Amino acid sequence: MLAVVLAGCGNTDSWVQARAATGWSAQYHDAANSSFSPVEGAEALQLDWGRSVKGSLGAQVALGSGNYLAVNAQTEGGCSLMVWEVDNRGRQRWCTRLVLGGGIASPLFDGFDNLYIGQPGLLQSFPPTQWVRWRRPVIGLPLTTRMVAPGQLLAVTHLGQVLVFDAHRGTVSGTSLDLVDGVDPRDSERGLADCRLGRPECPVAAAPAFSETTGMIVLSLWEPGAEKPVLVGLRYQQGQTPLLTREWTSDAVGGGPLASPVMSADGSTVYVNGRDEHLWAINAADGTEKWSVPLDYLAQTPPSVTPDGLIIAGGGPGSRLTAIRDTASGGEEVWTREDTTPLTTSSLAGLGYTVIPDGEGESAGLALRIFTLGDGNPVNTYRLPNASGWPVGVSVGHDRRVVVATSDGQVYGFDPA
């Protein structure tokens, strides 16, 4: 009898290890940057509330496993990192001020409503209250962080430092990896102004993509003095030494990659927009080209990818809503909507959600468009009242609520109708 009791007393610590929240945990939803959620999104919505951060936004709103949202604002005074109640008309729960300059990165929620967010020279974590859990120095601005394993947090800075942290303690796991030589560790703001537009002085301008299936991390890197950025593949090997290794460097993408790469569900393929107006599929194992498809416009935001290989091309001015299927022989255009200009990456949850111009010319506003994934046909369109700036993304919660934000700091909360 004693042996039976002892056998049942194994280690049960795994439940307390941090995992990404079940909502829209960070920019582009998950570590793969897929912008895909398994939630069956609502066809009809109603605008519940609208709020302003009284500043600017450069990244999507993060949604937790409960009813919290987090925004990383850039404000002249007062708070910049804010946590609101998405189901209570955006009521503010708490806020704090960070060192400015990190607006291109979104917060990351774990399943316990802890937040992970960077500022130039520092990565920190907050509990469900505003008091700091931990803070650690880094070289550069940490881009949107990702969970690479339960309790393990990946941070890549804009100056090319790659680290894995214990998400609970804030200690570094293994040894950091530096992708750029000769970086001054005292100047974490160098080149930040080039990051939003993906220019040469910002070595890593966009969040990395990670595949839990293969352990591959893929990111864009503009090395000092190079003519264009390249893709770099790193391998994460949990519990091994070294923890991180650089596996390959690829210049296959025409003109160099633009915006974040995206991993396929099986981790075998990386999808990324090229500066040559093509969508590229790259072999995640060695960085070689699989195929490319001309878009005939410059996609300024990443594509979205479903687990079965349907790709919705990225958005931006002059874009067209386009779906491409990854087949065994290459990329095949499934449909395109010449009458729809997605200004953001499409967020996929059974349906597609994006932001389009509302009207024409300089007086055009912004509207949330819901469309079908089978043919791109519009399902519903909702005007964003008094919206200005450009949209920074659409976040779909675990409860089917939808939150849209603009660069001018406006945030709109929609409920299923």
C-alpha positions in Angstrom: 0.0 0.0 0.0 2.9 2.4 0.9 4.5 1.8 -2.5 1.2 2.7 -4.3 1.0 6.0 -2.3 4.6 6.9 -3.0 4.2 6.1 -6.7 1.4 8.7 -6.9 3.6 11.4 -5.4 5.5 12.4 -8.5 6.6 16.0 -9.3 3.6 18.1 -10.2 5.4 21.4 -10.7 4.7 21.5 -14.4 1.4 23.2 -14.0 3.0 26.3 -12.6 5.4 26.7 -15.6 4.4 29.7 -17.7 2.8 29.1 -21.1 1.4 31.6 -23.6 -2.1 32.8 -22.7 -5.0 31.3 -24.6 -6.1 34.6 -25.9 -4.2 36.7 -28.5 -1.1 36.4 -26.2 1.1 38.8 -28.2 1.6 40.4 -31.6 0.8 37.9 -34.4 -0.8 35.6 -31.8 1.8 32.9 -31.2 5.5 32.1 -31.3 5.2 31.0 -34.9 3.8 34.5 -35.8 0.9 32.6 -37.5 -1.9 35.2 -36.7 -4.1 32.1 -36.5 -6.3 31.2 -33.5 -8.3 28.0 -33.1 -11.3 30.1 -31.8 -14.3 30.1 -34.1 -14.7 33.8 -34.6 -18.0 35.7 -34.7 -19.6 36.6 -38.0 -21.4 39.6 -36.4 -20.0 42.0 -34.0 -21.1 45.2 -32.1 -18.8 48.0 -31.0 -18.8 47.9 -27.2 -16.3 50.6 -26.3 -13.5 52.8 -27.6 -10.6 54.3 -25.7 -7.4 56.3 -26.4 -4.0 55.6 -24.8 -3.3 59.3 -25.2 -0.2 58.6 -27.2 0.9 56.3 -30.1 0.9 52.5 -30.7 3.2 50.5 -32.8 2.1 46.9 -32.1 -1.0 44.8 -31.6 -3.0 44.6 -28.4 -2.3 41.5 -26.3 -5.2 39.6 -24.9 -4.8 37.2 -21.9 -6.6 34.0 -20.9 -9.1 35.9 -18.8 -10.5 39.4 -19.4 -7.4 41.5 -19.6 -5.7 43.3 -22.5 -2.3 45.0 -22.5 -1.0 47.8 -24.7 2.5 49.2 -25.0 2.0 52.9 -25.7 4.4 55.7 -26.4 3.1 58.7 -24.4 4.5 62.1 -23.6 3.7 61.8 -19.9 2.0 59.5 -17.5 1.6 55.7 -18.1 2.8 53.9 -21.2 2.2 50.2 -20.4 -1.5 49.7 -19.6 -3.7 46.8 -18.6 -7.4 47.2 -19.2 -10.5 45.0 -18.7 -11.7 44.0 -22.1 -15.1 42.9 -20.9 -15.7 46.1 -18.8 -15.7 48.8 -21.5 -11.9 49.0 -21.4 -11.7 50.0 -17.7 -8.1 50.4 -16.6 -6.8 47.9 -14.1 -3.3 49.3 -13.7 -0.6 51.1 -15.6 3.1 52.1 -15.3 5.6 54.1 -17.3 8.4 52.4 -19.2 11.5 54.0 -20.9 10.2 55.0 -24.3 11.5 53.8 -27.6 10.1 50.2 -27.5 6.7 50.8 -29.2 7.4 48.3 -32.0 7.1 45.4 -29.6 3.9 44.1 -28.0 3.6 42.7 -24.4 3.3 39.0 -24.0 0.7 37.5 -21.6 1.2 34.1 -20.1 -1.6 31.9 -18.8 -1.3 33.4 -15.3 -1.8 37.0 -16.6 1.9 37.8 -16.0 3.3 40.2 -18.6 6.6 40.3 -20.3 7.8 43.5 -22.0 11.0 45.2 -23.0 12.3 48.7 -23.0 15.7 49.8 -24.3 18.4 48.0 -22.3 15.9 46.0 -20.1 13.5 43.1 -20.1 11.0 42.9 -17.3 8.0 40.9 -16.1 4.9 42.2 -14.3 2.4 40.1 -12.2 -1.4 40.7 -12.6 -0.6 43.9 -10.5 1.8 46.7 -11.6 4.6 45.7 -9.2 7.7 44.3 -11.0 8.3 40.5 -10.8 11.8 40.8 -12.2 13.9 43.0 -14.5 17.1 42.1 -16.3 19.6 44.1 -18.4 19.9 43.3 -22.1 21.8 44.8 -25.0 19.2 46.7 -27.2 15.4 46.6 -27.2 13.8 43.2 -26.7 11.3 42.6 -29.5 8.1 40.8 -28.8 9.0 37.9 -26.5 8.0 34.3 -27.1 7.6 31.1 -25.0 9.8 28.4 -26.5 9.0 25.8 -23.9 7.0 25.8 -20.6 8.6 28.3 -18.4 11.2 29.3 -21.0 11.1 32.8 -22.5 12.9 33.8 -25.8 14.1 37.4 -26.1 15.8 38.8 -29.2 16.9 42.4 -29.1 17.1 44.8 -32.1 20.9 44.8 -31.7 21.0 41.0 -32.2 21.4 39.6 -28.7 19.5 36.3 -28.3 18.7 35.0 -24.8 16.4 32.5 -23.1 15.1 33.3 -19.6 13.5 31.4 -16.9 10.1 33.0 -17.1 9.5 32.7 -13.3 12.8 33.8 -11.9 14.1 36.0 -14.7 17.5 34.2 -14.8 19.2 33.5 -18.1 19.2 29.8 -19.2 22.4 28.7 -21.0 24.5 31.3 -22.7 23.3 34.3 -24.8 24.1 34.4 -28.5 25.3 37.6 -30.2 24.4 37.9 -33.9 26.2 41.2 -34.4 29.9 41.9 -33.5 31.2 45.1 -31.9 27.9 46.3 -30.3 28.3 48.8 -27.5 26.4 47.3 -24.5 26.0 50.8 -23.1 24.1 52.1 -26.1 20.8 50.1 -26.2 19.0 52.9 -28.2 21.4 52.8 -31.2 19.5 52.3 -34.5 16.0 52.2 -32.9 14.7 54.9 -35.3 15.4 52.6 -38.2 13.5 49.6 -36.8 9.9 50.6 -37.7 10.8 50.9 -41.4 13.3 48.0 -41.5 16.3 50.1 -42.3 20.0 49.2 -42.1 20.9 50.7 -38.7 18.4 48.3 -37.0 20.0 44.8 -37.3 16.9 42.9 -36.1 13.8 45.0 -37.0 11.0 42.4 -36.4 10.0 39.7 -34.0 11.4 36.2 -34.6 9.3 33.1 -35.5 9.7 29.9 -33.5 8.5 26.3 -34.1 8.0 24.2 -31.0 7.9 21.1 -33.3 11.4 21.6 -34.7 13.1 24.0 -32.2 14.0 26.3 -35.0 14.1 30.1 -34.5 14.1 32.2 -37.7 14.6 36.0 -37.8 15.7 38.7 -40.2 19.2 40.2 -39.7 20.7 43.3 -41.4 24.4 42.9 -40.7 26.6 46.0 -40.6 27.7 47.2 -44.0 25.5 44.6 -45.9 23.5 45.6 -48.9 20.3 43.9 -47.7 19.0 41.9 -44.8 19.2 38.1 -44.7 17.3 35.3 -42.8 19.1 33.5 -40.0 18.1 30.1 -38.6 18.9 29.3 -35.0 18.2 26.0 -33.2 16.9 25.9 -29.6 17.8 22.7 -27.8 16.2 22.6 -24.4 18.4 21.2 -21.6 21.4 20.9 -23.9 24.7 22.7 -24.1 24.9 25.0 -26.0 21.2 25.9 -25.7 21.3 28.1 -28.9 23.2 27.4 -32.0 23.4 29.3 -35.3 22.4 26.8 -38.0 22.3 28.8 -41.3 22.2 32.2 -43.0 20.2 32.6 -46.2 20.1 35.4 -48.8 17.4 33.5 -50.9 14.7 36.1 -50.3 14.6 38.6 -53.2 15.7 42.1 -52.0 15.9 40.7 -48.4 13.0 40.0 -46.0 10.6 42.6 -44.8 8.6 42.3 -41.5 8.5 39.2 -39.3 8.8 35.6 -40.7 6.1 33.1 -40.1 6.4 29.4 -39.4 4.2 26.6 -40.8 2.3 24.5 -38.3 4.8 21.6 -38.8 7.8 23.8 -38.6 9.2 22.8 -42.0 8.6 26.0 -43.9 9.2 29.7 -43.2 6.9 32.2 -45.0 8.2 35.8 -45.4 7.6 38.8 -47.6 10.4 39.9 -49.8 11.3 43.5 -50.7 10.9 42.4 -54.3 7.1 42.2 -53.9 7.1 38.4 -53.7 5.9 36.0 -50.9 8.7 33.5 -50.3 8.6 30.0 -48.8 11.9 29.0 -47.3 13.1 25.6 -46.0 13.3 26.0 -42.2 16.0 23.3 -42.0 18.6 24.9 -44.2 17.4 28.3 -45.5 17.0 27.2 -49.1 14.2 28.5 -51.3 11.1 26.3 -51.8 9.1 28.7 -53.9 8.0 32.3 -54.4 4.8 33.9 -55.7 4.6 37.5 -57.1 2.2 39.7 -55.2 2.8 42.8 -57.3 2.6 45.0 -54.3 4.9 45.5 -51.3 3.5 43.6 -48.3 4.5 45.6 -45.3 3.1 43.3 -42.7 3.6 39.5 -42.3 1.4 36.9 -43.9 -1.1 34.8 -41.9 -1.0 31.0 -42.0 -3.6 28.3 -41.1 -2.5 24.8 -39.9 -3.5 23.3 -43.2 -1.3 25.6 -45.3 -3.6 28.5 -46.4 -1.7 31.7 -46.5 -3.3 35.1 -46.5 -0.7 37.6 -47.9 0.4 40.5 -45.8 -1.1 44.0 -46.1 -0.3 47.6 -46.5 -1.1 50.5 -48.9 -1.8 49.3 -52.4 -2.3 45.7 -51.3 -5.0 43.2 -52.4 -6.6 40.6 -50.2 -5.0 37.4 -51.5 -5.0 33.8 -50.5 -2.2 31.3 -51.5 -2.1 27.6 -50.9 1.2 25.8 -50.1 1.0 22.7 -52.3 3.6 20.0 -52.8 4.8 21.7 -55.9 4.7 25.3 -54.9 2.6 28.3 -54.0 -0.8 28.4 -55.8 -3.0 31.5 -55.7 -6.5 30.4 -54.5 -8.3 33.7 -54.8 -7.7 37.5 -54.7 -10.1 40.4 -54.0 -9.1 43.4 -56.1 -11.7 45.5 -54.3 -10.3 44.9 -50.8 -7.1 46.6 -49.5 -6.0 45.0 -46.2 -3.9 47.5 -44.3 -2.9 45.0 -41.6 -1.9 41.3 -41.3 -5.2 39.4 -41.4 -6.1 37.7 -38.1 -7.6 34.3 -38.7 -10.2 32.6 -36.4 -12.4 30.5 -38.7 -13.0 33.8 -40.5 -10.5 36.5 -41.5 -10.4 39.9 -39.7 -8.5 42.9 -41.1 -8.7 46.7 -41.4 -9.4 48.4 -44.7 -9.8 52.0 -45.8 -13.2 53.5 -45.2 -13.8 55.8 -48.1 -11.3 57.2 -50.6 -8.6 59.9 -50.6 -7.1 61.8 -47.7 -10.4 61.9 -45.9 -10.7 58.1 -45.8 -11.2 56.6 -42.4 -10.7 53.0 -41.3 -13.1 50.0 -41.0 -12.9 46.5 -39.6 -13.6 43.9 -42.3 -14.7 40.3 -41.7 -14.2 37.9 -44.6 -14.5 34.2 -45.4 -11.3 32.2 -45.8 -12.8 30.1 -48.7 -13.2 32.9 -51.2 -12.4 36.2 -49.4 -16.0 37.4 -49.7 -17.0 40.1 -47.1 -19.2 39.0 -44.2 -19.5 42.3 -42.3 -17.8 45.7 -42.2 -17.7 48.0 -39.2 -16.5 51.6 -39.3 -14.0 52.6 -36.6 -15.4 56.0 -35.4 -12.9 58.9 -35.8 -10.1 56.5 -36.5 -6.8 58.1 -37.6 -3.2 57.0 -38.3 -2.7 53.5 -39.6 -4.0 50.2 -38.1 -1.5 48.2 -36.0 -3.5 45.0 -36.0 -6.6 43.0 -35.0 -6.6 40.8 -31.9 -9.2 38.0 -31.4 -9.8 36.8 -27.9 -10.6 33.3 -26.5 -14.1 34.6 -25.9 -14.5 35.8 -29.6 -14.2 39.5 -28.6 -12.2 41.5 -31.1 -9.9 44.4 -30.4 -8.6 46.8 -33.1 -5.9 49.5 -32.5 -4.4 52.3 -34.5 -1.1 54.0 -34.5 -2.7 57.2 -33.1 -3.5 55.3 -30.0 -7.2 54.5 -30.5 -8.4 51.1 -29.3 -11.8 49.7 -30.2 -13.5 46.7 -28.4 -16.1 44.6 -30.2 -18.3 42.0 -28.7 -20.0 39.1 -30.6 -23.5 40.4 -31.6 
